[in-house]
Amino acid sequence: MLSKAEGNLKGQVAVVTGGSSGIGRATCLALARSGASVVVVGRTDSRVQEVVGQVRQLGAESCALGLALDVRQERDMEEMACQTLARFHRIDILIACAGIGKGDTERLLPYAVAAMPIGEWEEVVGTNLKGVFLSNRAVLPSMIRQRGGTIINISSARGGRFGSPYASAYCASKFGVIGLSESLAEEVREFGIKVHVVLPDVTDTPIWGKGPGPERFGKSLSPSCVADLIIYLLCQPDDVVVPNPLITSAENSFWFRGRG
C-alpha cells in the first residue's frame, strides 16, 4: 500500500501527536517517506528528538520539527500550531495518535467503574478525547484560512465500538473520538477540510504496558500497517472519503463479523 503512495505528499506539512512511539512514530516515518514535512509531537523530548533523527535519516533533514508538548494542555496545543506555522507557514495534515490505555500507574489490574479514582478517569479521557479535541481545534484556524486540510483521529476497532468490562474510561474516550470526528467533519466540509477517524484493532504498541498484553485479543497488527492505511487515506482524491475504516489482522477478522 505504501509504495503506491510514496512521494504523493511532497510539499504537505503534517503534524503527528503521539509521534514519539507506536502508531504515531510509524506514521511520522511513513509521512517522511511520502515526501511530507513532519512535526513530531510527544511529551518526552528525548523520545521526540529520536524520531526526528529517524525522519531526517530518510532524507528530510530540513523538513522535520520536534515539539515536546502535552495534548491535554490547551496552551501546549496552541503552541504546537504556532510553532508549526512559524517554521512551515501552513498545516495541511493532523494525525491525532496520542493515546493511553490506563493511567500512569504500576497497577496491573484495571479498575471497575465502582472503584475507579477520578484521577484515572481524567488521565485516560483527558489524553484520548480532550487531547484529540484540543489538537483538532488548534489546527483548524489555519486549515480554514487555507480552505483545505485533512485531520485523521485514531479511535479503536474494539474500544471505540463495543463497551468492555474494566475498560470504561478507554471505551468512553474512544467512542467519543468517533462522535467528535463525525461532528467535526460536517462542520468543516464547506472549507474543504476532510476529517477521518481510523479504528485499528489491537496493535503492538507501548499502550499495553505491563501485564498480559494483547495476546489475549488475538494477533496484533504492526504499527506500520496502520501507518500505511493513514497514508492511503491522505492520498485519496479531494472528493473521496473513506468513512471510519477499521483495520485488523486477517486472523482476527472473525471477531467483527455480525457485530454491527
BAROMI-900052 format. One record per residue (C-alpha): residue number from 1; x, y, z. Coordinates in steps of 0.05 Angstrom, whole numbers. Example, Ala and Ser with C-alpha at 12.3 -4.5 7.8 and 13.67 -1.06 7.14 Angstrom:
# BAROMI-900052
+-----+--------+--------+--------+
|  nr |     px |     py |     pz |
+-----+--------+--------+--------+
|   1 |    246 |    -90 |    156 |
|   2 |    273 |    -21 |    143 |
+-----+--------+--------+--------+
//
This chain:
# BAROMI-900052
+-----+--------+--------+--------+
|  nr |     px |     py |     pz |
+-----+--------+--------+--------+
|   1 |      0 |      0 |      0 |
|   2 |     55 |     49 |     19 |
|   3 |     93 |     40 |    -46 |
|   4 |     33 |     66 |    -85 |
|   5 |     30 |    128 |    -42 |
|   6 |    105 |    142 |    -38 |
|   7 |    121 |    214 |    -56 |
|   8 |     48 |    236 |    -63 |
|   9 |     52 |    282 |     -2 |
|  10 |    111 |    325 |    -24 |
|  11 |    101 |    396 |     -2 |
|  12 |     50 |    378 |     52 |
|  13 |     62 |    395 |    126 |
|  14 |     39 |    341 |    174 |
|  15 |     33 |    345 |    250 |
|  16 |     31 |    279 |    288 |
|  17 |     12 |    278 |    362 |
|  18 |     36 |    217 |    400 |
|  19 |     91 |    217 |    347 |
|  20 |    146 |    190 |    391 |
|  21 |    122 |    118 |    395 |
|  22 |     75 |     65 |    368 |
|  23 |     28 |     84 |    312 |
|  24 |     49 |    156 |    316 |
|  25 |    123 |    141 |    305 |
|  26 |    107 |     93 |    247 |
|  27 |     64 |    148 |    217 |
|  28 |    118 |    200 |    222 |
|  29 |    166 |    155 |    184 |
|  30 |    114 |    137 |    132 |
|  31 |     98 |    211 |    121 |
|  32 |    172 |    227 |    112 |
|  33 |    179 |    171 |     61 |
|  34 |    119 |    200 |     25 |
|  35 |    151 |    269 |     19 |
|  36 |    116 |    308 |     74 |
|  37 |    148 |    355 |    124 |
|  38 |    136 |    324 |    192 |
|  39 |    124 |    355 |    261 |
|  40 |    134 |    303 |    315 |
|  41 |     95 |    318 |    379 |
|  42 |    104 |    280 |    444 |
|  43 |    112 |    291 |    518 |
|  44 |    185 |    268 |    526 |
|  45 |    235 |    310 |    489 |
|  46 |    289 |    256 |    483 |
|  47 |    240 |    208 |    450 |
|  48 |    213 |    262 |    405 |
|  49 |    283 |    281 |    382 |
|  50 |    299 |    208 |    369 |
|  51 |    242 |    203 |    320 |
|  52 |    262 |    270 |    288 |
|  53 |    331 |    239 |    277 |
|  54 |    299 |    179 |    244 |
|  55 |    257 |    224 |    199 |
|  56 |    320 |    262 |    179 |
|  57 |    355 |    197 |    161 |
|  58 |    301 |    187 |    109 |
|  59 |    326 |    249 |     73 |
|  60 |    280 |    301 |    104 |
|  61 |    332 |    337 |    147 |
|  62 |    306 |    407 |    131 |
|  63 |    233 |    383 |    138 |
|  64 |    228 |    358 |    209 |
|  65 |    209 |    392 |    274 |
|  66 |    204 |    361 |    343 |
|  67 |    159 |    390 |    398 |
|  68 |    155 |    365 |    470 |
|  69 |     84 |    383 |    487 |
|  70 |     24 |    353 |    523 |
|  71 |    -41 |    343 |    484 |
|  72 |    -81 |    352 |    549 |
|  73 |    -58 |    425 |    556 |
|  74 |    -94 |    479 |    516 |
|  75 |    -32 |    524 |    515 |
|  76 |     12 |    468 |    490 |
|  77 |    -34 |    453 |    432 |
|  78 |    -37 |    527 |    414 |
|  79 |     39 |    527 |    417 |
|  80 |     41 |    466 |    371 |
|  81 |      2 |    504 |    318 |
|  82 |     42 |    568 |    327 |
|  83 |    110 |    535 |    322 |
|  84 |     89 |    494 |    262 |
|  85 |     64 |    556 |    226 |
|  86 |    127 |    595 |    245 |
|  87 |    171 |    541 |    214 |
|  88 |    130 |    518 |    154 |
|  89 |     77 |    573 |    145 |
|  90 |     20 |    522 |    136 |
|  91 |    -12 |    460 |    166 |
|  92 |    -41 |    411 |    117 |
|  93 |    -48 |    348 |    158 |
|  94 |    -60 |    330 |    231 |
|  95 |    -55 |    258 |    254 |
|  96 |    -80 |    253 |    326 |
|  97 |    -47 |    190 |    352 |
|  98 |    -34 |    208 |    425 |
|  99 |    -69 |    158 |    469 |
| 100 |    -64 |    115 |    532 |
| 101 |    -99 |     52 |    556 |
| 102 |    -96 |     68 |    630 |
| 103 |    -68 |    120 |    678 |
| 104 |      6 |    127 |    694 |
| 105 |      8 |     75 |    749 |
| 106 |     43 |     10 |    764 |
| 107 |    -24 |    -23 |    778 |
| 108 |    -33 |    -83 |    731 |
| 109 |   -107 |    -97 |    744 |
| 110 |   -157 |    -50 |    711 |
| 111 |   -209 |    -12 |    751 |
| 112 |   -283 |    -27 |    754 |
| 113 |   -326 |     36 |    749 |
| 114 |   -347 |     29 |    822 |
| 115 |   -274 |     32 |    844 |
| 116 |   -244 |     79 |    793 |
| 117 |   -208 |    140 |    821 |
| 118 |   -226 |    206 |    788 |
| 119 |   -153 |    216 |    771 |
| 120 |   -152 |    152 |    729 |
| 121 |   -214 |    173 |    691 |
| 122 |   -188 |    243 |    679 |
| 123 |   -120 |    219 |    654 |
| 124 |   -148 |    170 |    604 |
| 125 |   -205 |    213 |    578 |
| 126 |   -161 |    275 |    582 |
| 127 |   -109 |    244 |    536 |
| 128 |   -153 |    203 |    489 |
| 129 |   -212 |    251 |    479 |
| 130 |   -195 |    320 |    506 |
| 131 |   -127 |    315 |    473 |
| 132 |   -159 |    300 |    406 |
| 133 |   -207 |    358 |    414 |
| 134 |   -151 |    407 |    433 |
| 135 |   -104 |    385 |    378 |
| 136 |   -160 |    387 |    326 |
| 137 |   -183 |    456 |    348 |
| 138 |   -112 |    484 |    347 |
| 139 |   -101 |    469 |    273 |
| 140 |   -170 |    488 |    248 |
| 141 |   -159 |    564 |    241 |
| 142 |   -100 |    552 |    194 |
| 143 |   -137 |    499 |    154 |
| 144 |   -199 |    542 |    148 |
| 145 |   -157 |    601 |    122 |
| 146 |   -124 |    554 |     72 |
| 147 |   -193 |    525 |     54 |
| 148 |   -164 |    455 |     57 |
| 149 |   -132 |    402 |    101 |
| 150 |   -140 |    333 |    129 |
| 151 |   -149 |    310 |    201 |
| 152 |   -143 |    237 |    219 |
| 153 |   -162 |    218 |    290 |
| 154 |   -145 |    149 |    319 |
| 155 |   -201 |    112 |    355 |
| 156 |   -203 |     36 |    367 |
| 157 |   -235 |    -22 |    330 |
| 158 |   -260 |    -53 |    394 |
| 159 |   -256 |      1 |    447 |
| 160 |   -289 |     52 |    401 |
| 161 |   -348 |      7 |    382 |
| 162 |   -362 |    -42 |    439 |
| 163 |   -362 |    -30 |    513 |
| 164 |   -317 |    -76 |    552 |
| 165 |   -316 |    -90 |    627 |
| 166 |   -260 |    -57 |    665 |
| 167 |   -245 |    -11 |    606 |
| 168 |   -298 |     43 |    616 |
| 169 |   -253 |    104 |    612 |
| 170 |   -217 |     77 |    550 |
| 171 |   -282 |     58 |    515 |
| 172 |   -316 |    123 |    533 |
| 173 |   -258 |    162 |    505 |
| 174 |   -252 |    122 |    440 |
| 175 |   -328 |    124 |    429 |
| 176 |   -322 |    199 |    439 |
| 177 |   -268 |    206 |    386 |
| 178 |   -315 |    177 |    335 |
| 179 |   -371 |    225 |    354 |
| 180 |   -325 |    284 |    355 |
| 181 |   -295 |    267 |    288 |
| 182 |   -362 |    256 |    254 |
| 183 |   -389 |    321 |    282 |
| 184 |   -327 |    360 |    261 |
| 185 |   -329 |    330 |    191 |
| 186 |   -397 |    360 |    180 |
| 187 |   -376 |    428 |    207 |
| 188 |   -314 |    437 |    164 |
| 189 |   -333 |    404 |     98 |
| 190 |   -351 |    472 |     69 |
| 191 |   -279 |    494 |     79 |
| 192 |   -250 |    436 |     40 |
| 193 |   -226 |    401 |    104 |
| 194 |   -234 |    326 |    110 |
| 195 |   -238 |    291 |    177 |
| 196 |   -227 |    216 |    183 |
| 197 |   -228 |    170 |    242 |
| 198 |   -187 |    106 |    238 |
| 199 |   -204 |     45 |    280 |
| 200 |   -144 |      0 |    290 |
| 201 |   -152 |    -67 |    323 |
| 202 |   -102 |    -89 |    375 |
| 203 |    -34 |    -63 |    354 |
| 204 |     36 |    -78 |    380 |
| 205 |     49 |    -11 |    415 |
| 206 |     72 |     12 |    485 |
| 207 |      0 |     28 |    503 |
| 208 |     -6 |    -43 |    530 |
| 209 |     48 |    -31 |    582 |
| 210 |     59 |    -87 |    631 |
| 211 |     13 |   -145 |    642 |
| 212 |    -18 |   -198 |    598 |
| 213 |    -14 |   -154 |    536 |
| 214 |    -51 |   -161 |    471 |
| 215 |    -42 |   -236 |    462 |
| 216 |   -110 |   -250 |    493 |
| 217 |   -142 |   -208 |    438 |
| 218 |   -110 |   -248 |    381 |
| 219 |    -56 |   -229 |    332 |
| 220 |    -31 |   -158 |    337 |
| 221 |    -22 |   -110 |    278 |
| 222 |     44 |    -77 |    268 |
| 223 |     43 |     -1 |    275 |
| 224 |     68 |      5 |    203 |
| 225 |      5 |    -29 |    178 |
| 226 |    -37 |     26 |    210 |
| 227 |     10 |     79 |    184 |
| 228 |      3 |     52 |    113 |
| 229 |    -73 |     59 |    119 |
| 230 |    -65 |    131 |    142 |
| 231 |    -21 |    147 |     82 |
| 232 |    -72 |    113 |     36 |
| 233 |   -127 |    158 |     64 |
| 234 |    -84 |    220 |     56 |
| 235 |    -71 |    204 |    -17 |
| 236 |   -144 |    197 |    -37 |
| 237 |   -174 |    250 |    -85 |
| 238 |   -206 |    310 |    -52 |
| 239 |   -276 |    285 |    -69 |
| 240 |   -265 |    216 |    -37 |
| 241 |   -279 |    199 |     36 |
| 242 |   -270 |    131 |     68 |
| 243 |   -317 |    130 |    128 |
| 244 |   -289 |    102 |    194 |
| 245 |   -242 |     50 |    165 |
| 246 |   -229 |     -9 |    211 |
| 247 |   -163 |    -47 |    205 |
| 248 |   -150 |   -115 |    236 |
| 249 |   -107 |   -176 |    222 |
| 250 |   -138 |   -229 |    178 |
| 251 |   -133 |   -277 |    236 |
| 252 |   -178 |   -232 |    279 |
| 253 |   -230 |   -214 |    226 |
| 254 |   -280 |   -265 |    252 |
| 255 |   -287 |   -224 |    315 |
| 256 |   -322 |   -167 |    277 |
| 257 |   -368 |   -208 |    234 |
| 258 |   -441 |   -194 |    250 |
| 259 |   -424 |   -145 |    305 |
| 260 |   -453 |    -83 |    271 |
+-----+--------+--------+--------+
//
